[in-house]
Amino acid sequence: MGEFTHLVVVKFKEEVVVDDIMKGLEKLATEIDSVKSFVWGKDIESMEMLRQGFTHALMMTFGTKDDFTAFQAHPNHVEFSATFSAAIEKIVLLDFPVTAVKPITA
Amino acid sequence: MGEFTHLVVVKFKEEVVVDDIMKGLEKLATEIDSVKSFVWGKDIESMEMLRQGFTHALMMTFGTKDDFTAFQAHPNHVEFSATFSAAIEKIVLLDFPVTAVKPITA
């Protein structure tokens, strides 16, 4: 069993202060040890036709799928999920075991 | 300027042999030095409502945005893009500078 990634592609509602959401996510990722890595970004490049209105991508990676399952049930995650859900206009979620062709190195 | 990620979320056409596409992508990522990392995965977890028909995520990361721009113009990429485009039923692309809250380590 290898690493497991939780990928979120999202468009936030217009009135949402994205910085506040990101601060909440950063806190979550920092507090919960099983989050092995957390990176995110805001699209600055792709054509509107190809990004289809989505603006942000968030990727949390865990050492194992079990770590991800535990993360989902963590009270801090459950609490933050309510805030996050209220902020989104649309979302795509994918959860997958990572196949590393060229592994990521720091 | 930091790292730059090219994220592709995709649903392939039913008749497509996904392994062949992935082999093509692996070749591309291996041949082109500016591709710093390449990881991908097939969703095994999220609910259909949340993944909205998308099945695979591909993430290529570059040292800089300029490396990504050069990659896009690389003849091998241009050539493979035609094959890839013909294989997809739907796609979302996001291209973004990476904000690493918990940096990824090998």
Backbone of each chain as ProteinMPNN parsed JSONL, in Angstrom:
{"seq_chain_A": "MGEFTHLVVVKFKEEVVVDDIMKGLEKLATEIDSVKSFVWGKDIESMEMLRQGFTHALMMTFGTKDDFTAFQAHPNHVEFSATFSAAIEKIVLLDFPVTAVKPITA", "coords_chain_A": {"N_chain_A": [[0.841, -1.212, 0.0], [0.582, 2.156, -0.938], [1.019, 5.735, -0.993], [-1.819, 7.945, -0.575], [-4.047, 10.07, -2.157], [-6.114, 12.903, -1.662], [-7.995, 14.765, -3.617], [-9.246, 17.914, -4.404], [-11.172, 19.853, -6.454], [-12.373, 23.025, -7.078], [-14.913, 25.574, -7.165], [-15.353, 28.541, -5.544], [-18.041, 30.262, -3.843], [-19.089, 33.548, -4.824], [-19.059, 35.516, -2.793], [-17.361, 34.573, -0.908], [-14.527, 34.704, 1.251], [-11.673, 33.712, 0.206], [-9.134, 33.469, 1.291], [-9.666, 33.117, 4.022], [-10.804, 30.583, 4.053], [-8.636, 29.092, 3.147], [-6.853, 29.509, 5.211], [-8.151, 28.133, 7.229], [-7.978, 25.542, 6.18], [-5.219, 25.211, 6.15], [-4.677, 25.247, 8.852], [-6.024, 22.945, 9.624], [-4.556, 20.983, 8.216], [-2.133, 21.252, 9.427], [-2.616, 20.693, 12.103], [-3.405, 18.037, 12.087], [-1.69, 15.149, 12.181], [-1.623, 13.004, 10.407], [-1.934, 14.019, 7.898], [0.136, 14.108, 5.345], [1.188, 15.664, 3.305], [0.241, 18.884, 2.067], [-0.824, 20.746, -0.511], [-1.79, 23.561, -2.502], [-3.42, 25.516, -5.052], [-4.208, 28.361, -7.155], [-5.76, 28.629, -10.189], [-4.051, 30.14, -12.872], [-3.747, 30.139, -15.485], [-4.955, 28.296, -17.41], [-7.242, 28.058, -20.129], [-10.518, 29.428, -19.936], [-12.483, 27.768, -21.004], [-11.369, 25.303, -20.594], [-10.922, 25.146, -17.887], [-13.394, 25.303, -16.918], [-14.811, 26.932, -15.1], [-13.944, 26.192, -12.606], [-11.673, 27.092, -10.009], [-9.761, 26.659, -7.979], [-7.411, 24.246, -6.776], [-6.904, 21.656, -4.471], [-4.74, 19.561, -2.728], [-4.392, 16.903, -0.657], [-2.194, 14.647, 0.794], [-1.721, 11.386, 2.029], [-0.054, 8.928, 4.068], [-1.076, 6.375, 3.848], [-4.1, 4.708, 2.739], [-5.67, 4.162, 4.912], [-4.895, 6.135, 6.716], [-6.05, 8.302, 5.478], [-8.764, 7.664, 5.724], [-9.015, 7.798, 8.484], [-8.499, 10.505, 8.824], [-10.758, 11.656, 7.63], [-12.686, 11.095, 9.49], [-11.854, 12.522, 11.647], [-12.515, 14.806, 14.259], [-11.89, 17.577, 13.886], [-11.778, 17.755, 11.133], [-14.359, 17.04, 10.419], [-15.749, 19.15, 11.558], [-14.691, 21.353, 10.134], [-15.523, 20.734, 7.596], [-18.186, 21.486, 7.351], [-18.062, 24.295, 7.235], [-16.55, 24.524, 4.905], [-18.174, 23.285, 2.976], [-20.275, 25.065, 2.87], [-19.149, 27.131, 1.536], [-18.694, 26.587, -1.109], [-19.356, 26.685, -4.612], [-19.274, 24.904, -6.722], [-17.902, 21.572, -7.093], [-15.403, 19.054, -7.559], [-14.398, 15.925, -6.492], [-11.725, 13.692, -6.075], [-10.365, 10.645, -5.026], [-7.546, 8.809, -4.54], [-5.135, 6.1, -4.877], [-1.724, 6.843, -5.122], [0.102, 6.844, -8.092], [3.349, 7.098, -8.794], [5.178, 8.29, -11.272], [7.306, 9.934, -11.935], [8.706, 10.453, -9.064], [7.796, 12.773, -6.485], [9.983, 15.129, -5.182], [11.371, 16.969, -2.518]], "CA_chain_A": [[0.0, 0.0, 0.0], [1.356, 3.382, -1.017], [0.364, 6.985, -0.612], [-3.202, 8.121, -0.994], [-4.295, 11.512, -2.326], [-7.461, 13.465, -1.635], [-7.92, 15.916, -4.52], [-10.466, 18.708, -4.456], [-11.183, 20.94, -7.444], [-13.499, 23.749, -6.522], [-15.204, 26.998, -7.39], [-15.987, 29.101, -4.349], [-19.079, 31.262, -4.059], [-18.503, 34.875, -5.062], [-18.906, 36.331, -1.586], [-16.464, 33.89, 0.026], [-13.156, 35.177, 1.398], [-10.93, 32.464, -0.015], [-8.031, 33.442, 2.256], [-10.145, 32.556, 5.288], [-10.953, 29.139, 3.844], [-7.301, 28.502, 3.053], [-6.285, 29.518, 6.575], [-8.784, 27.011, 7.921], [-7.404, 24.299, 5.66], [-3.829, 25.138, 6.6], [-4.748, 24.884, 10.268], [-6.43, 21.54, 9.642], [-3.448, 20.14, 7.74], [-1.037, 21.355, 10.382], [-3.041, 20.054, 13.354], [-3.613, 16.591, 11.978], [-0.4, 14.597, 11.782], [-1.704, 12.034, 9.31], [-1.807, 14.735, 6.621], [1.568, 14.053, 5.058], [1.484, 16.891, 2.572], [-0.917, 19.659, 1.615], [-0.496, 21.83, -1.432], [-2.952, 24.073, -3.214], [-3.108, 26.581, -5.99], [-5.3, 29.02, -7.879], [-5.464, 28.634, -11.62], [-3.73, 31.444, -13.471], [-3.24, 29.892, -16.833], [-5.682, 27.548, -18.431], [-8.35, 28.771, -20.741], [-11.792, 29.274, -19.24], [-13.167, 26.605, -21.562], [-10.776, 24.083, -20.06], [-11.054, 25.033, -16.425], [-14.832, 25.139, -16.694], [-15.299, 27.679, -13.96], [-13.217, 25.84, -11.382], [-10.594, 28.063, -9.807], [-8.75, 26.224, -7.018], [-7.158, 22.822, -6.555], [-6.33, 21.34, -3.157], [-4.313, 18.164, -2.692], [-3.839, 16.391, 0.596], [-1.686, 13.296, 0.602], [-1.591, 10.605, 3.261], [0.867, 7.803, 3.913], [-1.855, 5.199, 3.463], [-5.539, 4.945, 2.629], [-6.211, 4.147, 6.28], [-4.671, 7.467, 7.281], [-7.081, 9.179, 4.896], [-10.042, 7.304, 6.349], [-8.979, 8.356, 9.842], [-8.594, 11.961, 8.668], [-12.141, 12.022, 7.333], [-13.487, 10.951, 10.703], [-11.288, 13.385, 12.691], [-13.492, 15.857, 14.609], [-11.533, 18.87, 13.284], [-12.168, 17.686, 9.723], [-15.823, 17.041, 10.363], [-16.166, 20.521, 11.866], [-14.336, 22.265, 9.048], [-16.269, 20.363, 6.394], [-19.426, 22.267, 7.295], [-17.659, 25.616, 6.739], [-16.093, 24.379, 3.518], [-19.328, 22.976, 2.124], [-21.096, 26.268, 2.717], [-18.405, 28.132, 0.752], [-18.439, 26.163, -2.484], [-20.413, 26.743, -5.622], [-19.233, 23.563, -7.309], [-16.75, 20.808, -6.616], [-15.125, 17.677, -7.975], [-13.503, 15.235, -5.551], [-11.186, 12.387, -6.466], [-9.535, 10.048, -3.972], [-6.868, 7.751, -5.299], [-3.765, 5.683, -4.567], [-0.813, 7.605, -5.98], [1.089, 6.217, -8.941], [4.381, 8.104, -8.992], [6.023, 7.973, -12.413], [8.484, 10.662, -11.465], [8.303, 10.779, -7.687], [7.962, 14.148, -6.044], [11.029, 15.301, -4.164], [11.325, 18.339, -1.98]], "C_chain_A": [[0.873, 1.258, 0.0], [0.564, 4.591, -0.55], [-1.025, 7.117, -1.231], [-3.496, 9.619, -1.044], [-5.782, 11.835, -2.365], [-7.379, 14.768, -2.436], [-9.274, 16.604, -4.586], [-10.271, 19.809, -5.5], [-12.476, 21.704, -7.212], [-13.679, 25.133, -7.143], [-15.918, 27.499, -6.148], [-17.097, 30.08, -4.744], [-18.451, 32.651, -4.097], [-18.186, 35.638, -3.78], [-17.892, 35.736, -0.588], [-15.083, 34.551, 0.049], [-12.261, 33.93, 1.363], [-9.761, 32.344, 0.967], [-8.446, 32.818, 3.588], [-10.29, 31.038, 5.19], [-9.577, 28.466, 3.844], [-6.619, 28.471, 4.425], [-6.86, 28.365, 7.393], [-8.204, 25.673, 7.488], [-5.967, 24.112, 6.125], [-3.763, 24.7, 8.065], [-5.049, 23.387, 10.392], [-5.248, 20.622, 9.29], [-2.288, 20.138, 8.73], [-1.352, 20.596, 11.673], [-3.047, 18.527, 13.274], [-2.378, 15.946, 11.367], [-0.486, 13.685, 10.567], [-1.729, 12.7, 7.941], [-0.317, 14.88, 6.329], [2.02, 15.272, 4.256], [0.177, 17.566, 2.185], [-0.421, 20.79, 0.737], [-1.78, 22.299, -2.102], [-2.505, 25.161, -4.179], [-4.361, 27.144, -6.615], [-4.897, 29.117, -9.336], [-5.147, 30.028, -12.132], [-3.51, 31.312, -14.972], [-4.27, 29.349, -17.807], [-6.869, 28.342, -18.941], [-9.645, 28.445, -20.021], [-12.536, 28.024, -19.713], [-12.653, 25.314, -20.908], [-10.872, 23.993, -18.545], [-12.514, 24.97, -16.006], [-15.332, 25.771, -15.396], [-14.615, 27.334, -12.65], [-12.009, 26.766, -11.236], [-9.461, 27.551, -8.92], [-8.635, 24.703, -6.991], [-6.468, 22.658, -5.21], [-5.95, 19.871, -3.16], [-3.734, 17.824, -1.33], [-3.415, 14.954, 0.365], [-1.38, 12.661, 1.955], [-0.658, 9.428, 3.001], [0.167, 6.543, 3.423], [-3.326, 5.598, 3.344], [-6.192, 4.973, 4.016], [-6.028, 5.496, 6.972], [-5.717, 8.449, 6.76], [-8.445, 8.923, 5.538], [-10.134, 7.892, 7.759], [-9.129, 9.878, 9.81], [-10.042, 12.405, 8.463], [-13.014, 12.009, 8.582], [-13.007, 11.865, 11.834], [-12.261, 14.535, 12.989], [-13.17, 17.22, 13.984], [-11.928, 18.905, 11.808], [-13.68, 17.766, 9.572], [-16.345, 18.462, 10.59], [-15.896, 21.456, 10.695], [-15.142, 21.979, 7.776], [-17.556, 21.172, 6.245], [-19.144, 23.662, 6.738], [-17.32, 25.551, 5.257], [-17.282, 24.166, 2.582], [-20.172, 24.217, 1.857], [-20.455, 27.283, 1.774], [-18.322, 27.8, -0.732], [-19.66, 26.298, -3.391], [-20.457, 25.421, -6.384], [-17.907, 22.902, -6.992], [-16.64, 19.486, -7.363], [-14.117, 17.112, -6.988], [-13.009, 13.951, -6.179], [-10.259, 11.91, -5.36], [-8.868, 8.82, -4.56], [-5.505, 7.383, -4.722], [-2.84, 6.33, -5.585], [0.093, 6.673, -6.775], [2.124, 7.279, -9.28], [5.309, 7.664, -10.106], [7.387, 8.64, -12.21], [8.138, 11.102, -10.059], [8.608, 12.244, -7.357], [9.059, 14.189, -4.998], [11.035, 16.748, -3.744], [12.429, 19.182, -2.595]], "O_chain_A": [[1.777, 1.405, 0.823], [-0.419, 4.478, 0.183], [-1.351, 6.499, -2.245], [-3.224, 10.345, -0.088], [-6.582, 11.149, -3.002], [-6.775, 15.745, -1.993], [-10.307, 15.967, -4.795], [-9.323, 20.591, -5.428], [-13.552, 21.108, -7.154], [-12.72, 25.767, -7.584], [-16.949, 26.96, -5.746], [-17.086, 30.647, -5.837], [-17.414, 32.895, -3.479], [-17.167, 36.323, -3.692], [-17.61, 36.336, 0.449], [-14.539, 34.912, -0.995], [-12.12, 33.209, 2.351], [-9.438, 31.246, 1.421], [-7.676, 32.083, 4.206], [-9.945, 30.306, 6.118], [-9.382, 27.416, 4.457], [-5.901, 27.526, 4.753], [-6.147, 27.708, 8.151], [-7.968, 24.787, 8.309], [-5.546, 23.002, 6.453], [-2.914, 23.9, 8.458], [-4.411, 22.669, 11.162], [-4.983, 19.63, 9.97], [-1.56, 19.153, 8.853], [-0.484, 19.947, 12.258], [-2.743, 17.829, 14.241], [-2.058, 16.163, 10.198], [0.46, 13.597, 9.784], [-1.563, 12.025, 6.925], [0.39, 15.659, 6.968], [3.088, 15.834, 4.498], [-0.851, 16.914, 2.002], [0.308, 21.675, 1.186], [-2.733, 21.535, -2.251], [-1.376, 25.65, -4.127], [-5.421, 26.519, -6.617], [-3.826, 29.624, -9.669], [-5.878, 30.982, -11.862], [-3.129, 32.273, -15.64], [-4.438, 29.883, -18.904], [-7.416, 29.193, -18.241], [-9.843, 27.323, -19.554], [-13.143, 27.312, -18.913], [-13.408, 24.364, -20.699], [-10.901, 22.899, -17.982], [-12.827, 24.623, -14.867], [-16.17, 25.205, -14.694], [-14.694, 28.096, -11.688], [-11.403, 27.171, -12.228], [-8.314, 27.965, -9.09], [-9.617, 23.979, -7.159], [-5.567, 23.42, -4.858], [-6.752, 19.024, -3.553], [-2.722, 18.384, -0.908], [-4.167, 14.148, -0.182], [-0.865, 13.296, 2.875], [-0.493, 8.988, 1.864], [0.741, 5.747, 2.679], [-3.738, 6.671, 3.785], [-7.145, 5.717, 4.252], [-6.898, 5.943, 7.72], [-6.204, 9.309, 7.494], [-9.18, 9.858, 5.853], [-11.173, 8.408, 8.172], [-9.8, 10.463, 10.66], [-10.492, 13.393, 9.043], [-13.95, 12.798, 8.717], [-13.671, 11.976, 12.865], [-12.772, 15.166, 12.063], [-14.085, 17.944, 13.592], [-12.355, 19.939, 11.293], [-14.201, 18.471, 8.708], [-17.262, 18.917, 9.905], [-16.754, 22.25, 10.308], [-15.406, 22.882, 6.982], [-17.962, 21.5, 5.13], [-19.879, 24.158, 5.884], [-17.737, 26.396, 4.464], [-17.377, 24.795, 1.527], [-20.711, 24.397, 0.765], [-21.127, 28.184, 1.272], [-17.921, 28.646, -1.532], [-20.802, 26.063, -2.997], [-21.531, 24.885, -6.659], [-16.921, 23.564, -6.668], [-17.642, 18.882, -7.746], [-13.106, 17.745, -6.686], [-13.795, 13.198, -6.755], [-9.464, 12.684, -4.826], [-9.541, 7.9, -5.025], [-4.807, 8.225, -4.155], [-3.145, 6.358, -6.778], [0.77, 5.818, -6.204], [1.818, 8.25, -9.973], [6.135, 6.771, -9.917], [8.442, 8.013, -12.3], [7.352, 12.033, -9.879], [9.543, 12.847, -7.882], [9.072, 13.399, -4.055], [10.734, 17.642, -4.535], [12.557, 20.363, -2.272]]}, "seq_chain_B": "MGEFTHLVVVKFKEEVVVDDIMKGLEKLATEIDSVKSFVWGKDIESMEMLRQGFTHALMMTFGTKDDFTAFQAHPNHVEFSATFSAAIEKIVLLDFPVTAVKPITA", "coords_chain_B": {"N_chain_B": [[9.707, 33.028, -7.658], [8.049, 29.951, -7.643], [7.39, 26.417, -7.695], [5.344, 24.977, -10.32], [2.225, 23.703, -11.16], [0.558, 21.481, -13.346], [-2.546, 20.415, -13.654], [-4.726, 17.818, -14.417], [-7.956, 16.702, -14.699], [-9.979, 14.061, -15.55], [-12.301, 12.291, -17.66], [-12.169, 9.374, -19.421], [-13.043, 8.225, -22.738], [-15.275, 5.468, -23.231], [-14.269, 3.326, -24.807], [-11.576, 3.565, -24.693], [-8.255, 2.447, -24.076], [-6.982, 2.76, -21.143], [-4.528, 2.211, -19.977], [-2.758, 2.37, -22.147], [-2.784, 5.086, -22.711], [-1.71, 6.049, -20.347], [0.825, 4.935, -20.442], [1.843, 6.376, -22.585], [1.868, 8.932, -21.46], [3.652, 8.524, -19.365], [5.978, 8.035, -20.778], [6.298, 10.504, -21.994], [6.679, 12.169, -19.753], [9.031, 11.13, -18.81], [10.836, 11.479, -20.88], [11.032, 14.23, -21.132], [12.922, 16.533, -19.61], [12.227, 18.783, -18.105], [9.914, 18.183, -16.789], [9.297, 17.862, -13.579], [8.041, 16.348, -11.607], [5.709, 13.652, -11.855], [2.658, 12.437, -11.159], [-0.127, 10.247, -10.87], [-3.555, 9.092, -10.596], [-6.324, 6.833, -10.125], [-9.602, 7.33, -9.264], [-10.91, 5.761, -6.408], [-12.632, 6.004, -4.421], [-14.327, 8.318, -3.809], [-17.687, 9.454, -3.69], [-19.966, 8.95, -6.38], [-21.559, 11.192, -6.897], [-19.909, 13.223, -6.065], [-17.586, 12.943, -7.528], [-18.473, 13.327, -10.022], [-18.446, 11.924, -12.46], [-15.861, 12.094, -13.393], [-12.76, 10.323, -13.551], [-9.97, 9.994, -13.446], [-6.979, 11.556, -12.232], [-4.282, 13.622, -13.098], [-1.108, 14.858, -12.421], [1.333, 17.076, -13.238], [4.361, 18.477, -12.314], [6.427, 21.346, -12.404], [9.594, 23.026, -12.243], [9.466, 25.776, -12.551], [7.175, 28.29, -13.832], [7.955, 28.972, -16.38], [9.247, 26.664, -17.251], [7.048, 25.031, -17.532], [5.69, 26.328, -19.599], [7.531, 25.932, -21.664], [7.397, 23.172, -21.826], [4.809, 22.801, -22.812], [5.114, 23.62, -25.421], [6.835, 21.785, -26.398], [7.765, 19.461, -28.913], [7.155, 16.691, -28.532], [5.155, 16.8, -26.619], [3.2, 18.251, -27.974], [2.629, 16.451, -29.992], [1.665, 14.236, -28.526], [-0.568, 15.34, -27.39], [-2.608, 15.346, -29.282], [-3.352, 12.634, -29.445], [-4.177, 12.305, -26.79], [-6.285, 14.138, -26.555], [-8.15, 12.986, -28.244], [-8.962, 10.869, -26.766], [-10.473, 11.591, -24.601], [-13.494, 12.072, -22.757], [-14.517, 14.02, -21.067], [-13.077, 16.894, -19.43], [-11.196, 18.711, -16.987], [-8.964, 21.314, -16.579], [-6.395, 22.703, -14.626], [-3.975, 25.146, -13.966], [-1.384, 26.118, -12.0], [0.579, 28.126, -9.69], [2.334, 26.554, -7.101], [1.287, 26.408, -3.78], [2.74, 25.421, -0.953], [1.751, 24.097, 1.898], [2.152, 22.05, 3.728], [5.002, 20.842, 2.768], [5.74, 18.554, 0.108], [7.463, 15.597, 0.585], [9.847, 13.164, -0.395]], "CA_chain_B": [[8.9, 32.073, -8.422], [8.195, 28.587, -7.175], [6.943, 25.339, -8.581], [4.119, 25.218, -11.09], [1.576, 22.415, -11.404], [-0.417, 21.29, -14.427], [-3.458, 19.402, -13.13], [-5.737, 17.379, -15.378], [-8.963, 15.782, -14.176], [-10.469, 13.592, -16.83], [-13.025, 11.041, -17.892], [-11.829, 8.859, -20.745], [-14.112, 7.556, -23.475], [-15.422, 4.065, -22.805], [-13.499, 2.375, -25.611], [-10.146, 3.877, -24.574], [-7.407, 1.617, -23.22], [-6.353, 3.792, -20.309], [-3.118, 1.829, -19.806], [-1.979, 2.89, -23.273], [-2.659, 6.538, -22.517], [-0.791, 6.282, -19.227], [2.18, 4.637, -20.934], [2.248, 7.536, -23.382], [2.163, 10.038, -20.54], [4.875, 8.185, -18.632], [7.073, 8.24, -21.735], [6.426, 11.954, -22.146], [7.242, 12.739, -18.521], [10.396, 10.631, -18.657], [11.659, 12.054, -21.957], [11.19, 15.691, -21.04], [13.582, 16.78, -18.325], [11.62, 19.863, -17.323], [8.865, 17.614, -15.935], [10.005, 17.579, -12.314], [7.375, 15.172, -11.053], [4.455, 13.266, -12.506], [1.9, 11.42, -10.421], [-1.521, 10.14, -11.323], [-4.324, 8.099, -9.87], [-7.707, 6.578, -10.518], [-10.469, 7.429, -8.096], [-11.482, 4.501, -5.919], [-13.246, 6.273, -3.128], [-15.348, 9.347, -3.581], [-19.011, 9.117, -4.182], [-20.213, 9.364, -7.762], [-22.094, 12.554, -6.904], [-18.834, 14.176, -5.838], [-16.568, 12.916, -8.577], [-19.153, 13.827, -11.206], [-18.1, 11.193, -13.677], [-14.414, 12.095, -13.624], [-12.199, 9.083, -13.01], [-8.522, 10.032, -13.288], [-6.291, 12.83, -12.026], [-2.875, 13.623, -13.507], [-0.454, 16.085, -11.968], [2.737, 17.276, -13.6], [4.886, 19.667, -11.658], [7.61, 21.922, -13.033], [10.349, 23.886, -11.328], [9.003, 27.153, -12.728], [6.141, 28.457, -14.846], [8.624, 28.968, -17.688], [9.445, 25.253, -17.619], [5.754, 24.526, -17.996], [5.447, 26.932, -20.916], [8.402, 25.232, -22.612], [6.837, 21.817, -21.964], [3.624, 22.848, -23.677], [5.543, 23.823, -26.809], [7.74, 20.687, -26.783], [7.144, 18.659, -29.982], [6.601, 15.434, -28.015], [3.9, 17.139, -25.961], [2.246, 18.641, -29.022], [2.24, 15.22, -30.684], [0.843, 13.396, -27.651], [-1.823, 16.039, -27.092], [-3.63, 14.925, -30.252], [-3.801, 11.322, -28.971], [-4.871, 12.476, -25.522], [-7.55, 14.844, -26.806], [-9.092, 12.065, -28.886], [-9.332, 9.816, -25.81], [-11.219, 12.094, -23.445], [-14.9, 12.432, -22.871], [-14.577, 15.364, -20.492], [-11.804, 17.269, -18.814], [-10.974, 20.004, -16.336], [-7.541, 21.634, -16.466], [-6.012, 23.862, -13.817], [-2.533, 25.385, -13.987], [-1.245, 27.047, -10.87], [1.762, 28.13, -8.836], [2.074, 25.687, -5.95], [1.445, 26.858, -2.403], [2.979, 24.206, -0.178], [1.523, 24.317, 3.324], [3.052, 20.982, 4.196], [5.681, 20.473, 1.523], [5.811, 17.139, -0.225], [8.814, 15.033, 0.653], [9.855, 11.805, -0.968]], "C_chain_B": [[9.145, 30.642, -7.94], [7.722, 27.58, -8.204], [5.582, 25.65, -9.209], [3.504, 23.871, -11.453], [0.527, 22.497, -12.516], [-1.289, 20.11, -13.99], [-4.535, 19.093, -14.159], [-6.667, 16.404, -14.667], [-9.806, 15.356, -15.369], [-11.394, 12.387, -16.703], [-12.688, 10.589, -19.31], [-13.063, 8.255, -21.405], [-14.103, 6.071, -23.143], [-14.489, 3.097, -23.522], [-11.984, 2.554, -25.45], [-9.435, 2.881, -23.662], [-6.552, 2.583, -22.386], [-4.866, 3.488, -20.089], [-2.242, 2.389, -20.928], [-1.742, 4.392, -23.143], [-1.63, 6.825, -21.424], [0.648, 5.977, -19.63], [2.708, 5.797, -21.77], [2.642, 8.715, -22.507], [3.455, 9.786, -19.767], [6.108, 8.418, -19.507], [7.36, 9.738, -21.859], [7.137, 12.567, -20.932], [8.698, 12.321, -18.328], [11.336, 11.284, -19.668], [11.996, 13.526, -21.729], [11.68, 16.05, -19.645], [12.866, 17.821, -17.476], [10.421, 19.389, -16.498], [9.535, 17.131, -14.647], [9.377, 16.385, -11.604], [6.107, 14.905, -11.836], [3.817, 12.157, -11.687], [0.483, 11.396, -10.975], [-2.24, 9.106, -10.473], [-5.714, 7.97, -10.436], [-8.555, 6.545, -9.256], [-11.011, 6.062, -7.689], [-12.414, 4.748, -4.743], [-14.472, 7.167, -3.17], [-16.661, 8.933, -4.219], [-19.22, 9.682, -5.575], [-20.706, 10.813, -7.832], [-20.954, 13.572, -6.805], [-17.755, 14.113, -6.909], [-17.159, 13.286, -9.933], [-18.672, 13.2, -12.507], [-16.616, 11.182, -13.997], [-13.807, 10.873, -12.937], [-10.708, 9.175, -12.701], [-8.036, 11.461, -13.032], [-4.826, 12.646, -12.4], [-2.267, 14.938, -13.055], [0.997, 16.101, -12.412], [3.2, 18.563, -12.965], [6.235, 20.039, -12.263], [8.304, 22.836, -12.031], [9.872, 25.33, -11.369], [7.891, 27.167, -13.778], [6.759, 28.438, -16.249], [8.889, 27.544, -18.169], [8.146, 24.653, -18.149], [5.433, 25.054, -19.395], [6.278, 26.217, -21.988], [7.888, 23.816, -22.875], [5.666, 21.807, -22.94], [4.001, 22.944, -25.153], [6.439, 22.685, -27.307], [7.055, 19.803, -27.831], [6.54, 17.344, -29.495], [5.255, 15.668, -27.323], [2.821, 17.476, -26.984], [1.724, 17.386, -29.716], [1.301, 14.375, -29.815], [-0.515, 14.034, -27.368], [-2.948, 15.616, -28.027], [-4.219, 13.578, -29.835], [-4.659, 11.47, -27.725], [-6.248, 13.106, -25.743], [-8.601, 13.904, -27.387], [-9.648, 11.039, -27.896], [-10.293, 10.289, -24.722], [-12.686, 12.387, -23.761], [-15.147, 13.797, -22.242], [-13.344, 15.624, -19.647], [-11.945, 18.584, -18.061], [-9.468, 20.17, -16.183], [-7.356, 22.806, -15.528], [-4.488, 23.946, -13.815], [-2.225, 26.452, -12.956], [0.126, 26.967, -10.213], [1.43, 27.388, -7.549], [2.295, 26.428, -4.635], [1.572, 25.61, -1.544], [2.853, 24.522, 1.304], [2.342, 23.298, 4.111], [3.75, 20.489, 2.947], [5.731, 18.962, 1.352], [7.258, 16.692, -0.118], [8.759, 13.591, 0.194], [9.858, 10.768, 0.149]], "O_chain_B": [[10.285, 30.186, -7.844], [7.665, 27.852, -9.403], [4.799, 26.456, -8.706], [4.186, 22.999, -11.991], [-0.262, 23.438, -12.603], [-0.839, 18.965, -13.958], [-5.173, 19.996, -14.7], [-6.221, 15.404, -14.104], [-10.294, 16.202, -16.119], [-11.286, 11.585, -15.776], [-12.894, 11.326, -20.275], [-14.002, 7.832, -20.731], [-13.065, 5.495, -22.817], [-13.977, 2.158, -22.914], [-11.203, 1.782, -26.008], [-9.95, 2.517, -22.605], [-5.555, 3.134, -22.854], [-4.045, 4.404, -20.024], [-1.119, 2.829, -20.684], [-0.655, 4.896, -23.425], [-0.794, 7.72, -21.555], [1.576, 6.669, -19.214], [3.881, 6.156, -21.674], [3.623, 9.407, -22.779], [4.248, 10.7, -19.54], [7.132, 8.924, -19.048], [8.512, 10.172, -21.832], [8.062, 13.367, -21.069], [9.496, 13.063, -17.755], [12.483, 11.601, -19.353], [13.077, 14.001, -22.076], [10.971, 15.898, -18.65], [12.898, 17.743, -16.248], [9.959, 20.106, -15.61], [10.244, 16.125, -14.637], [10.077, 15.525, -11.07], [5.507, 15.816, -12.407], [4.38, 11.072, -11.545], [-0.027, 12.396, -11.479], [-1.619, 8.347, -9.729], [-6.219, 8.856, -11.125], [-8.257, 5.821, -8.307], [-11.507, 5.305, -8.523], [-12.926, 3.804, -4.141], [-15.525, 6.821, -2.636], [-16.699, 8.153, -5.171], [-18.716, 10.755, -5.907], [-20.313, 11.566, -8.723], [-21.028, 14.652, -7.392], [-17.082, 15.109, -7.173], [-16.421, 13.532, -10.887], [-18.516, 13.879, -13.522], [-16.157, 10.356, -14.786], [-14.274, 10.441, -11.883], [-10.228, 8.504, -11.787], [-8.599, 12.431, -13.54], [-4.209, 11.637, -12.059], [-2.838, 16.006, -13.278], [1.791, 15.249, -12.014], [2.54, 19.599, -13.054], [7.059, 19.183, -12.585], [7.684, 23.349, -11.099], [9.873, 26.023, -10.351], [7.691, 26.197, -14.509], [6.144, 27.941, -17.193], [8.768, 27.254, -19.36], [8.152, 23.868, -19.097], [4.964, 24.314, -20.259], [5.786, 25.933, -23.08], [7.938, 23.326, -24.003], [5.549, 20.918, -23.783], [3.303, 22.421, -26.021], [6.765, 22.622, -28.492], [5.893, 19.434, -27.66], [5.502, 16.926, -30.008], [4.34, 14.851, -27.423], [1.676, 17.038, -26.868], [0.53, 17.27, -29.994], [0.286, 13.867, -30.289], [-1.498, 13.331, -27.132], [-4.106, 15.537, -27.617], [-5.436, 13.393, -29.866], [-5.719, 10.855, -27.604], [-7.246, 12.655, -25.181], [-9.786, 14.005, -27.068], [-10.677, 10.415, -28.155], [-10.864, 9.47, -24.001], [-13.051, 12.864, -24.836], [-15.876, 14.625, -22.788], [-12.66, 14.699, -19.208], [-12.718, 19.458, -18.453], [-8.783, 19.264, -15.711], [-8.079, 23.798, -15.62], [-3.801, 22.933, -13.677], [-2.747, 27.565, -13.031], [0.756, 25.91, -10.174], [0.358, 27.582, -6.977], [3.359, 27.004, -4.408], [0.625, 24.833, -1.422], [3.74, 25.139, 1.894], [3.104, 23.634, 5.016], [3.142, 19.784, 2.141], [5.76, 18.205, 2.322], [8.162, 17.328, -0.662], [7.759, 12.896, 0.373], [9.864, 9.567, -0.123]]}, "name": "protein", "num_of_chains": 2, "seq": "MGEFTHLVVVKFKEEVVVDDIMKGLEKLATEIDSVKSFVWGKDIESMEMLRQGFTHALMMTFGTKDDFTAFQAHPNHVEFSATFSAAIEKIVLLDFPVTAVKPITAMGEFTHLVVVKFKEEVVVDDIMKGLEKLATEIDSVKSFVWGKDIESMEMLRQGFTHALMMTFGTKDDFTAFQAHPNHVEFSATFSAAIEKIVLLDFPVTAVKPITA"}
